[in-house]
Amino acid sequence: MQIYRMNHDLSTETLSKFVEIRETSHATSLLKTRTEQWIERALALIFPQFCLKIDCNESAVQDDLSQIWSDFERLEGLVGYQALSLSQAADELLRIREVLLTDAQAALDGDPAATSIDEVVIAYPSFRALAHYRIAHTLQRKGYPLIPRIITEKAHRETGIDIHPGAEIGPYCFIDHGTGVVVGETAIVGSHVKIYQGVTLGALSVSKDLANTKRHPTVEDHVVIYANATILGGNTVIGANSVVGGNSWVTASIPPNTTTKRQP
């Protein structure tokens, strides 16, 4: 087999620059790859619907937990940060599972097309996005750098739903269809909130000076936000039991029990 080689017209300096780029980025690239592999195994541990093979005994569970924890310790080594023990991590995963079950129930209750919890877990992109987000959010609160963002960006790439790990989302959340939904870093979403595709919970300004301020809206409990609505601003509050109509542009607070819609 003949091997074709490029002409040797590259300088040593140019080649050295490319080697330097690889050396500088190697750890970050490794972190991304290993984090994406780890999150799939972690999700399969609490929702075996994602597994190819299930062994239903304590020994198998303990082996899986040990392997997942060992992989996570390697991630901690790559970012130089540690904040959890194995028992704490296991408890957090069980807690996250319970919250995610409320999200699955919200989808089952809120979508006439849904026939079972299993269907929601396996087939609904919003459940997958929320599952990634809820693990990432826990790690974000614990102070882990980079790992939470890698997790939520993986979900964004796979589902079209972009949730920043810093956002706060209560239980019983249902994102119907989901494509194009954006939830910003400082957004606060209450419980029993239903969000349709194309909704943005964003900021009025993207100035870097506002990095440490609340830039994204608050959505209180039992709110419905219909498709392609845009809600902006850190001081904007959507009151409980309100409905935001499709294609609405909202930059001011809405009182509880209010229905707002785009004016023709």
C-alpha positions as CSV (number, residue, x, y, z in Angstrom):
1,M,0.0,0.0,0.0
2,Q,1.4,3.4,-1.0
3,I,1.4,6.1,1.6
4,Y,1.1,9.6,0.4
5,R,3.0,12.3,2.3
6,M,2.6,16.1,2.1
7,N,5.4,18.1,0.7
8,H,8.0,19.0,3.3
9,D,7.5,22.7,3.0
10,L,6.3,23.2,6.6
11,S,8.8,24.9,8.9
12,T,9.9,23.4,12.2
13,E,8.3,26.4,13.9
14,T,4.9,25.8,12.3
15,L,4.9,22.2,13.2
16,S,5.9,23.1,16.8
17,K,3.0,25.4,17.1
18,F,0.5,22.7,16.1
19,V,2.1,20.3,18.7
20,E,1.8,23.1,21.3
21,I,-1.9,23.5,20.5
22,R,-2.4,19.8,21.1
23,E,-0.4,19.7,24.2
24,T,-2.3,22.7,25.7
25,S,-5.8,21.3,24.8
26,H,-5.2,17.6,25.6
27,A,-6.5,17.6,29.2
28,T,-9.6,19.5,28.2
29,S,-10.3,17.2,25.3
30,L,-9.9,14.2,27.6
31,L,-12.2,15.8,30.1
32,K,-14.9,16.3,27.5
33,T,-14.7,12.7,26.2
34,R,-14.7,11.1,29.7
35,T,-17.5,13.4,31.1
36,E,-19.8,12.5,28.2
37,Q,-19.1,8.8,28.8
38,W,-19.6,9.1,32.5
39,I,-22.9,10.9,32.4
40,E,-24.4,8.1,30.3
41,R,-23.4,5.5,32.8
42,A,-24.6,7.6,35.7
43,L,-28.0,8.1,34.1
44,A,-28.3,4.4,33.3
45,L,-27.6,3.6,37.0
46,I,-30.7,5.6,38.1
47,F,-32.8,4.8,35.0
48,P,-32.0,1.3,33.8
49,Q,-34.2,2.0,30.7
50,F,-31.0,3.5,29.3
51,C,-29.0,0.3,29.9
52,L,-28.3,-2.4,27.3
53,K,-27.9,-5.0,30.0
54,I,-29.4,-5.1,33.5
55,D,-28.2,-7.3,36.4
56,C,-30.7,-7.0,39.2
57,N,-28.6,-7.9,42.2
58,E,-26.7,-6.0,44.9
59,S,-23.3,-7.2,43.7
60,A,-23.9,-5.9,40.2
61,V,-25.2,-2.6,41.6
62,Q,-22.2,-2.3,43.8
63,D,-19.8,-3.0,40.9
64,D,-21.5,-0.4,38.8
65,L,-21.4,2.2,41.5
66,S,-17.7,1.5,42.1
67,Q,-16.9,1.8,38.5
68,I,-18.9,5.0,38.0
69,W,-17.3,6.5,41.1
70,S,-13.8,5.5,39.9
71,D,-14.5,7.2,36.6
72,F,-15.8,10.3,38.4
73,E,-12.6,10.5,40.5
74,R,-10.6,10.6,37.3
75,L,-12.8,13.6,36.2
76,E,-12.0,15.2,39.5
77,G,-8.3,14.7,38.9
78,L,-8.6,16.4,35.5
79,V,-10.2,19.5,37.0
80,G,-8.3,19.5,40.3
81,Y,-11.4,19.6,42.4
82,Q,-13.1,17.3,44.9
83,A,-16.3,17.9,46.9
84,L,-18.1,14.5,47.1
85,S,-17.6,11.1,48.7
86,L,-19.0,7.9,47.2
87,S,-21.8,7.7,49.7
88,Q,-22.7,11.4,49.1
89,A,-22.7,10.9,45.4
90,A,-24.9,7.8,45.6
91,D,-27.4,9.7,47.8
92,E,-27.4,12.6,45.4
93,L,-28.2,10.3,42.4
94,L,-31.1,8.8,44.3
95,R,-32.4,12.3,45.2
96,I,-32.1,13.4,41.5
97,R,-34.0,10.3,40.4
98,E,-36.9,11.2,42.7
99,V,-37.1,14.7,41.2
100,L,-36.8,13.4,37.7
101,L,-39.7,11.0,38.3
102,T,-41.8,14.1,39.1
103,D,-40.7,15.5,35.7
104,A,-41.8,12.3,34.0
105,Q,-45.1,12.4,35.8
106,A,-45.6,16.0,34.6
107,A,-45.1,14.9,31.0
108,L,-47.5,12.0,31.4
109,D,-50.1,14.2,33.0
110,G,-49.6,17.1,30.6
111,D,-49.3,15.4,27.2
112,P,-52.3,13.4,25.9
113,A,-49.9,11.5,23.6
114,A,-47.9,10.1,26.5
115,T,-49.0,6.6,27.6
116,S,-46.6,5.7,30.4
117,I,-43.7,6.8,32.5
118,D,-41.4,4.4,30.6
119,E,-42.4,6.1,27.3
120,V,-41.5,9.5,28.7
121,V,-38.1,8.3,30.1
122,I,-37.1,6.5,26.9
123,A,-38.6,8.7,24.2
124,Y,-39.0,12.3,25.4
125,P,-36.2,14.6,24.6
126,S,-37.2,16.9,27.4
127,F,-36.7,14.2,30.0
128,R,-33.3,13.5,28.7
129,A,-32.4,17.2,28.8
130,L,-33.7,17.6,32.3
131,A,-31.9,14.4,33.4
132,H,-28.6,15.8,32.2
133,Y,-29.4,19.3,33.7
134,R,-30.3,18.0,37.1
135,I,-27.1,16.1,37.5
136,A,-25.1,19.0,36.1
137,H,-26.9,21.5,38.4
138,T,-26.0,19.4,41.5
139,L,-22.3,19.4,40.4
140,Q,-22.5,23.1,39.7
141,R,-23.8,23.8,43.2
142,K,-20.9,21.7,44.6
143,G,-18.5,24.0,42.8
144,Y,-17.2,21.6,40.1
145,P,-15.7,23.6,37.1
146,L,-16.3,22.7,33.4
147,I,-17.9,19.3,34.1
148,P,-21.5,20.7,34.5
149,R,-21.2,22.7,31.2
150,I,-20.0,19.7,29.3
151,I,-23.0,17.7,30.5
152,T,-25.6,20.2,29.6
153,E,-24.0,21.0,26.3
154,K,-24.1,17.3,25.4
155,A,-27.9,17.4,26.1
156,H,-28.2,20.6,24.1
157,R,-26.5,18.9,21.1
158,E,-28.7,15.8,21.4
159,T,-32.1,17.4,22.1
160,G,-32.0,21.0,21.0
161,I,-32.8,22.1,24.6
162,D,-30.3,24.5,26.1
163,I,-30.4,24.7,29.9
164,H,-27.6,26.3,31.8
165,P,-26.5,24.2,34.8
166,G,-26.7,27.3,37.0
167,A,-30.5,27.7,36.4
168,E,-32.8,26.6,39.2
169,I,-35.7,24.5,38.0
170,G,-38.3,23.0,40.5
171,P,-40.0,19.6,40.3
172,Y,-42.7,18.6,38.0
173,C,-41.2,20.4,35.0
174,F,-42.4,19.5,31.5
175,I,-40.8,20.9,28.4
176,D,-43.2,19.8,25.6
177,H,-41.5,19.0,22.3
178,G,-38.6,21.2,23.5
179,T,-36.6,22.1,20.4
180,G,-35.1,25.6,20.7
181,V,-35.9,26.1,24.4
182,V,-33.2,28.2,26.1
183,V,-33.0,28.6,29.9
184,G,-30.3,31.1,31.1
185,E,-27.9,30.7,34.0
186,T,-29.7,32.8,36.6
187,A,-33.3,31.8,35.6
188,I,-35.5,30.5,38.4
189,V,-38.4,28.2,37.4
190,G,-40.9,27.0,40.0
191,S,-42.7,23.7,40.3
192,H,-45.4,22.4,37.9
193,V,-44.2,24.7,35.0
194,K,-45.0,23.7,31.4
195,I,-42.8,25.1,28.7
196,Y,-43.3,24.6,24.9
197,Q,-40.8,24.6,22.1
198,G,-38.9,27.7,21.2
199,V,-39.3,29.5,24.5
200,T,-36.4,31.7,25.7
201,L,-35.8,32.6,29.4
202,G,-33.0,35.1,28.6
203,A,-31.3,38.3,29.6
204,L,-32.0,41.9,28.5
205,S,-28.3,42.6,28.2
206,V,-25.2,40.5,27.6
207,S,-22.7,42.9,29.1
208,K,-19.9,41.1,30.9
209,D,-20.2,43.6,33.8
210,L,-23.5,41.8,34.7
211,A,-21.9,38.3,35.0
212,N,-22.5,38.2,38.8
213,T,-26.1,39.6,38.7
214,K,-29.5,38.0,38.2
215,R,-30.0,38.5,34.4
216,H,-32.7,36.0,33.7
217,P,-36.4,35.9,34.7
218,T,-38.2,34.1,37.5
219,V,-41.2,31.9,36.6
220,E,-43.4,31.0,39.6
221,D,-45.4,27.8,40.2
222,H,-48.1,26.4,37.8
223,V,-47.2,28.6,34.8
224,V,-47.7,27.7,31.2
225,I,-45.4,29.3,28.6
226,Y,-46.5,28.6,25.0
227,A,-44.3,28.2,21.9
228,N,-41.7,30.8,20.9
229,A,-42.4,33.1,23.8
230,T,-39.4,35.3,24.8
231,I,-39.2,36.3,28.5
232,L,-36.2,38.6,29.3
233,G,-34.6,40.3,32.3
234,G,-33.5,39.5,35.8
235,N,-36.3,41.6,37.4
236,T,-39.0,40.0,35.3
237,V,-41.3,37.7,37.3
238,I,-44.1,35.6,35.8
239,G,-46.6,35.2,38.6
240,A,-48.0,31.9,39.7
241,N,-50.8,30.3,37.7
242,S,-50.2,32.6,34.7
243,V,-50.3,31.8,31.0
244,V,-47.9,33.4,28.5
245,G,-49.2,33.1,25.0
246,G,-47.2,32.0,22.0
247,N,-44.8,34.4,20.3
248,S,-45.1,36.9,23.3
249,W,-42.3,39.3,24.0
250,V,-42.2,39.9,27.8
251,T,-39.7,42.2,29.5
252,A,-41.8,43.3,32.5
253,S,-43.4,41.3,35.4
254,I,-46.8,39.7,35.0
255,P,-49.0,39.4,38.1
256,P,-50.3,36.0,39.3
257,N,-53.3,34.5,37.6
258,T,-52.8,36.5,34.4
259,T,-53.1,35.5,30.8
260,T,-50.9,37.5,28.4
261,K,-50.7,37.1,24.6
262,R,-49.0,38.7,21.7
263,Q,-50.9,41.7,20.4
264,P,-51.7,41.5,16.6
